[in-house]
């Protein structure tokens, strides 16, 4: 069983425009809403992939109730930790002329210490029979940077981490199985400019030396790089017509976790993740239409 856990869900507004002009009155031709944020995207993607999974997440306020209703409609197994802090609302702007995607992100507000403790206790219970845990998303303001490390200390499951910066720094000593930053997040974590592939590989080796078994670096349509005990793996994502790229990294993490949980090798699990990310990019709503586990992209290993 896979447990997807995180503290920063969002109610996602998606507004589609024929042409979006900053500084002007813009009228959307279509508008949609759905539960999102990294943790919910991972949970939804795991469900779509057919993996035995559960999601653990905070929810509060009007947006929290909307998210609960959304996940209930999709019949996704989830445990909600009640919060008196309203769940944030984020907005995606899709420009169909330029094909630009603009993301307006509301930072999550501080979570009371007693609610963080409730989340830790819920994690103890839900992770007890998990073989893989996926921890993803930034931490709310004022949350201790070692919060994800505290979660990892409570489980023996293989960990897939989609976190960055100080949160990732604190967790590396517990030897997570997979860490999955994108290029920007990796640069921020190691504090260096990554100008080329050699720089990327050097930074990936740094994370491995600090405790990660596998480091996976995604880059949208660019090559995915993975570095671990089997060496360097490159995967070229398939070409697709992009509708909405939001949630692709989350679907990648979910696909990797699903592959690991089903007993696949890391190269096979990476292929599942890359295919899931590509399928997601072709859809309007994040992590909503993925096929069951299957192999996809081409890979090379060194």
Beta strands, then each sheet from edge to edge (+ up, - down):
strand 1: 2-6
strand 2: 10-17
strand 3: 30-36
strand 4: 53-59
strand 5: 78-82
strand 6: 88-95
strand 7: 101-104
strand 8: 132-136
strand 9: 158-162
strand 10: 178-179
strand 11: 214-217
strand 12: 224-228
strand 13: 231-236
strand 14: 298-301
sheet 1: 5+ 4+ 1+ 8+ 9+ 10+ 11+ 12- 13+ 14-
sheet 2: 3+ 2- 6- 7+
end
